Amino acid sequence: MTSVPAFKRLPRAVRERQMLDSAVRVFSRRGYHAASMDEIAEDAGISKPMVYAYLGTKEELFLAALHREAGRLMEVVAGAVEPGAPADRQLWNGLRAFFDFVAGNREGWTVLYRQARGLEPFAAELTGMRSRMVQVVTALLTQAMASAGGQATDTELEVMAHALVGAGESLADWMTDHPGADPAKTATQMMNVAWLGADRLLTGTTWHPSIPFTSSERRERRLDH
């Protein structure tokens, strides 16, 4: 007679965390399409029916993993901001927390950024996370501009925030392929590239091309200002 494996009873939250941990590992290693619920269940040490009962289909499980990883990342970055600290210090703290998270959760970043961005409907989750991050950075830059007495427009600040977030994502992706990369050094390198330019814009120094603007470009600049 075949024996049925016995599973230790655990609180639902603990069991779901185990399942999501396993899902992140398997999705990161295999990719969404190649990963199977059997493999995830085996990794978690539970039965496949239990995975379905707790978290639903593979699509629902992947989405739950995305929600968790995105929430953890946003929580870490938001928790690193020091209200009242100088803008460069706040940005540095945010970047350090961001890169620390990626360095310590490469599998989670792989699922969140590499796996999700090319898959619908999961790409929408990544877009939402990026939008929230841009809002945080835009608010930080707005506060910094007010303190510095700069003249940057809302559009310029939003463009700058998108550039900073995009650069951060690109470097985080690079760190995923370079396990020996130091998060603090990476954050410092980004500050040296990104903040020097941002700081000059916030204090009113801007770059302009040496060639004359076209009429449409002159019109756009007047509208921005």
Salt bridges, closest charged atoms under 4 A:
GLU16 OE2 - ARG12 NE 2.89
ASP21 OD1 - ARG68 NH1 2.86
ASP38 OD1 - LYS48 NZ 3.37
GLU39 OE2 - ARG29 NH2 3.29
GLU39 OE1 - ARG30 NE 3.22
ASP43 OD1 - ARG25 NH2 2.71
GLU69 OE2 - ARG68 NH2 3.07
GLU69 OE2 - ARG72 NH1 3.18
ASP100 OD2 - ARG96 NE 3.17
GLU125 OE1 - HIS67 NE2 3.04
GLU158 OE2 - HIS162 NE2 3.89
GLU169 OE2 - ARG130 NE 3.06
ASP173 OD1 - ARG114 NE 2.66
ASP173 OD2 - ARG117 NH2 3.87
ASP177 OD2 - ARG114 NH2 2.66
